[in-house]
Every structure is written in C-alpha cells, then in structure tokens.
Amino acid sequence: DTKTLKSAVLDWISPKGEPIQPPLHRNSKIDRGFNHELTGSLLCPAGLDWNHPQTKEHLRSGEMLVCGDQWPVFLYAHYIYDPEDPWCGLLRSRLLVCAYKHVFTSPSSVEREPKATRSGNARLHGMNSVTIASLAYIATQVRFSLSSSSVFSRTDTTTDSETFYHSLLDLLEDPEECQEVDELLTWWNRQVFPTSSAAKRPTSANSALSKIRQKRLALKHATRLDVVTA
C-alpha cells in the first residue's frame, strides 16, 4: 500500500488539467512534506495558516514540530477546517476517498462511480462496509505518502505515524462521539459500498442496536486505555 500510494497520490493532488509545479518525483519523496508548496499545504496542521510566511518557515525548518495528534488539513472536505465545528468535514476529503478505493477496491475504481461488485482487498477480506480501523489506516498511509520520510515506521518520530493512527482511533471509538461516527461511516459506505445495508442510513440514536454498539465501543476504549497505561 505504501509503495503504490506514493506514486498514485500525486495524480489525486495535481491541480485539474495542470502539472504540479515544481514537479514532484514519483519514486523519491525527498522534495515532499513541508519542502513543497502543495504537499506542505495539505500536511499543514488544521488551525494553522500555511500561507502565513512565519508558519511556513517554522514548519520547513523543523522549529515547529508537528505531533501525531495535530491533524493535517487534508483530512477535511475541500481542505477546509472550521475551528468552531471541528467535526465538520472531518475524514471526508476526496483525497482520502481516492486512497481508500485504490487500496480496498481497486486502483481502477478511483475515478469510477462505486458499483455493487467488490474487488481487490475488500473482496479478499470479506469487507462489505467501511470500518473505523480501515479509515484510520488510510489516513495514516496518505499522510506518510505526502511526507518527505522515505521509510514507513511506527517508531519514526518525524512522522509520528503511530500517534497519528491511535489519535484517530481514540476519537472514532469514543462512545461520546457515536452519532458523528455513525453519520461518517454511512457517508463513507455511500462512497465505497453503496449497495451495502451500512450505506442506507445511520443507526437510530436511541435504538437497542445503538446502545449495544455504544457499550461495545466503551469496552474496547477502556481495554485500549488499560493497555496504554499498563
């Protein structure tokens, strides 16, 4: 996934009908990350202004370190972050959808309308709906693809991929956020698996099914916290 996304991501972030300027190499990542205007603007932490010269300078020089829980703006629809409503558009960017289809359905499905048939990794693993873990995984892979880091590693302190992945999981598995997460997963299933029952509508807020899911998520969350603190 890491290898194929490294090249494919350039097609998805290119301005429509125009080449990326200055050009980015498909097989080398040294000029990506905050070193390049385009990848830098996408990786810029939500809430910071990439167009502010001092912000850009500090990110490029490393004077401003970006931790894994400082989410990049590319996670948001149209790359727009609303500090008054941080959930608005979160994990709904076209870039993420392209990457998800590329990995879990097939590279050729990226530009097509979603169909009833499943292929690629989704079919191999029996997937017929988008999962929380797969969303966090794709976001982590895209973040790495845009970065200048050459080797994907959980312990890489530069990209801080492990913290990033777990910070997304912490939010998505938080029982307090279940309504937003249900709506998010319904939206995703409409993009990727439109014929699945999961794409029809979110679970009713006060239903027995909703309560069972909340309880299961609470237990998973508590278990993960125990592991982290142990």
C-alpha positions as CSV (number, residue, x, y, z in Angstrom):
1,D,0.0,0.0,0.0
2,T,2.8,2.4,0.9
3,K,4.6,1.8,-2.3
4,T,1.7,2.2,-4.7
5,L,0.2,5.2,-2.9
6,K,3.5,7.1,-3.1
7,S,3.0,7.5,-6.8
8,A,-0.8,7.5,-7.1
9,V,-1.2,10.3,-4.6
10,L,0.4,12.7,-7.0
11,D,-2.3,12.2,-9.5
12,W,-5.0,13.0,-6.9
13,I,-3.5,16.2,-5.6
14,S,-2.5,17.6,-9.0
15,P,-4.4,20.8,-10.0
16,K,-7.0,19.9,-12.6
17,G,-5.5,19.9,-16.1
18,E,-2.2,21.2,-14.8
19,P,1.1,19.6,-13.8
20,I,2.4,20.0,-10.2
21,Q,4.9,22.9,-10.1
22,P,7.7,22.5,-9.3
23,P,7.4,18.8,-10.3
24,L,7.4,16.1,-7.7
25,H,9.1,12.8,-8.4
26,R,7.1,9.6,-8.2
27,N,10.0,7.4,-6.9
28,S,11.6,9.9,-4.5
29,K,10.0,11.7,-1.5
30,I,12.8,14.0,-0.5
31,D,11.1,17.0,-2.0
32,R,7.7,16.3,-0.4
33,G,6.4,17.2,3.0
34,F,6.8,20.8,4.0
35,N,9.6,21.2,1.4
36,H,7.0,21.6,-1.3
37,E,4.2,24.2,-1.6
38,L,1.5,21.7,-2.5
39,T,2.2,18.8,-0.1
40,G,3.1,21.3,2.6
41,S,-0.3,23.0,2.3
42,L,-2.0,19.6,2.7
43,L,0.1,18.5,5.6
44,C,-0.3,21.8,7.5
45,P,-2.0,21.2,10.8
46,A,-5.6,22.2,10.9
47,G,-5.9,25.6,12.6
48,L,-2.6,26.9,11.3
49,D,-2.3,29.1,8.2
50,W,0.1,27.7,5.6
51,N,0.0,31.0,3.7
52,H,1.5,32.8,6.7
53,P,5.2,33.2,5.9
54,Q,6.4,32.5,9.5
55,T,4.2,29.4,9.9
56,K,5.6,28.0,6.6
57,E,9.2,28.9,7.6
58,H,8.9,27.3,11.0
59,L,7.3,24.1,9.6
60,R,10.0,23.8,7.0
61,S,12.9,24.4,9.3
62,G,11.6,22.0,11.9
63,E,11.4,24.8,14.5
64,M,7.7,23.9,14.8
65,L,7.4,20.2,15.4
66,V,4.2,18.5,14.3
67,C,3.0,15.8,16.7
68,G,0.8,12.9,15.5
69,D,-2.3,14.3,17.2
70,Q,-2.1,17.6,15.2
71,W,-4.2,16.5,12.3
72,P,-3.4,17.8,8.8
73,V,-5.9,19.8,6.9
74,F,-6.1,17.2,4.1
75,L,-8.4,15.1,6.4
76,Y,-11.1,17.7,5.8
77,A,-13.5,18.0,2.9
78,H,-12.2,20.6,0.5
79,Y,-9.3,21.0,2.9
80,I,-11.3,23.5,5.0
81,Y,-11.2,23.3,8.8
82,D,-13.8,25.1,10.9
83,P,-12.4,25.7,14.4
84,E,-16.0,26.3,15.6
85,D,-17.1,22.9,14.4
86,P,-14.0,20.6,14.2
87,W,-16.2,17.6,13.2
88,C,-17.5,19.4,10.1
89,G,-15.9,17.7,7.0
90,L,-13.5,15.6,9.1
91,L,-12.3,12.5,7.2
92,R,-14.4,13.4,4.2
93,S,-11.8,14.7,1.7
94,R,-11.8,13.5,-1.9
95,L,-8.1,12.6,-1.4
96,L,-9.0,10.1,1.3
97,V,-11.8,8.5,-0.8
98,C,-9.4,8.1,-3.7
99,A,-6.8,6.4,-1.5
100,Y,-9.4,4.2,0.2
101,K,-10.8,2.9,-3.2
102,H,-7.2,2.5,-4.5
103,V,-6.3,0.2,-1.6
104,F,-9.5,-1.6,-0.7
105,T,-11.4,-1.9,-4.0
106,S,-9.0,-1.4,-6.9
107,P,-6.8,1.3,-8.4
108,S,-9.1,1.4,-11.5
109,S,-12.1,2.2,-9.3
110,V,-10.8,5.5,-8.1
111,E,-12.3,7.6,-10.9
112,R,-15.4,5.5,-11.4
113,E,-18.8,5.6,-9.7
114,P,-18.9,2.9,-6.9
115,K,-20.6,-0.3,-8.1
116,A,-22.2,-3.3,-6.4
117,T,-19.3,-5.6,-7.1
118,R,-16.4,-5.8,-4.7
119,S,-12.9,-6.4,-5.8
120,G,-9.3,-6.1,-4.5
121,N,-8.5,-6.2,-0.8
122,A,-12.2,-5.6,0.2
123,R,-13.3,-8.8,-1.6
124,L,-10.3,-10.8,-0.3
125,H,-11.0,-9.9,3.3
126,G,-14.8,-10.1,3.0
127,M,-15.3,-6.4,3.6
128,N,-18.7,-5.0,2.6
129,S,-18.6,-1.8,4.7
130,V,-16.0,0.7,5.8
131,T,-14.6,0.2,9.2
132,I,-13.1,2.6,11.7
133,A,-9.7,0.9,11.6
134,S,-9.5,1.0,7.8
135,L,-10.3,4.7,7.8
136,A,-7.5,5.5,10.3
137,Y,-5.2,3.2,8.3
138,I,-5.8,5.0,5.0
139,A,-5.4,8.4,6.6
140,T,-2.1,7.3,8.1
141,Q,-0.9,6.0,4.7
142,V,-1.9,9.2,2.9
143,R,-0.2,11.3,5.5
144,F,3.0,9.3,5.0
145,S,2.7,9.4,1.2
146,L,2.6,13.2,1.3
147,S,5.6,13.4,3.8
148,S,9.3,13.5,2.9
149,S,10.0,10.4,5.0
150,S,11.4,7.6,3.0
151,V,10.7,4.6,5.3
152,F,7.3,3.9,6.9
153,S,7.9,3.0,10.5
154,R,5.7,3.0,13.6
155,T,8.6,4.4,15.7
156,D,9.5,7.2,13.3
157,T,9.5,10.4,15.4
158,T,9.4,12.7,12.4
159,T,6.1,11.5,11.0
160,D,4.9,10.1,14.4
161,S,2.6,7.8,12.5
162,E,1.7,5.6,15.4
163,T,0.4,8.5,17.5
164,F,-1.5,9.8,14.5
165,Y,-3.2,6.5,13.9
166,H,-4.1,5.9,17.5
167,S,-5.4,9.5,17.9
168,L,-7.9,9.0,15.1
169,L,-8.9,5.6,16.6
170,D,-9.4,7.3,20.0
171,L,-11.8,9.7,18.5
172,L,-13.7,7.3,16.3
173,E,-14.0,4.7,19.1
174,D,-15.2,7.2,21.7
175,P,-18.8,6.3,22.7
176,E,-19.5,10.0,23.2
177,E,-18.9,10.6,19.5
178,C,-21.1,7.7,18.3
179,Q,-23.6,9.8,16.5
180,E,-21.0,11.7,14.4
181,V,-19.1,8.4,13.8
182,D,-22.3,6.7,12.6
183,E,-23.0,9.5,10.2
184,L,-19.4,9.5,9.0
185,L,-19.4,5.7,8.3
186,T,-22.8,6.0,6.5
187,W,-21.3,8.7,4.3
188,W,-18.2,6.6,3.6
189,N,-20.2,3.5,2.7
190,R,-22.2,5.5,0.2
191,Q,-18.9,6.4,-1.5
192,V,-17.4,2.9,-1.5
193,F,-20.1,0.3,-0.9
194,P,-23.3,2.0,-1.9
195,T,-25.4,-1.2,-2.1
196,S,-24.5,-2.4,1.4
197,S,-27.0,-2.0,4.2
198,A,-24.5,0.1,6.1
199,A,-24.9,2.8,3.4
200,K,-28.6,3.3,3.8
201,R,-28.8,5.4,6.9
202,P,-27.2,5.9,10.3
203,T,-28.4,3.8,13.3
204,S,-31.2,5.4,15.2
205,A,-29.7,7.3,18.2
206,N,-31.8,5.6,21.0
207,S,-32.3,2.1,19.4
208,A,-31.2,-1.1,21.1
209,L,-28.6,-1.6,18.3
210,S,-27.2,1.9,19.0
211,K,-26.9,1.1,22.8
212,I,-25.2,-2.2,22.1
213,R,-22.7,-0.6,19.8
214,Q,-22.0,2.2,22.3
215,K,-21.4,-0.4,25.1
216,R,-19.1,-2.4,22.9
217,L,-17.1,0.7,21.9
218,A,-16.9,1.8,25.6
219,L,-15.4,-1.6,26.5
220,K,-12.9,-1.5,23.6
221,H,-11.9,2.0,24.5
222,A,-11.4,1.0,28.2
223,T,-9.4,-2.0,27.2
224,R,-7.1,0.1,25.0
225,L,-6.6,2.6,27.8
226,D,-5.7,-0.2,30.2
227,V,-3.1,-1.5,27.7
228,V,-1.6,2.0,27.2
229,T,-1.3,2.7,30.9
230,A,-0.1,-0.7,31.8
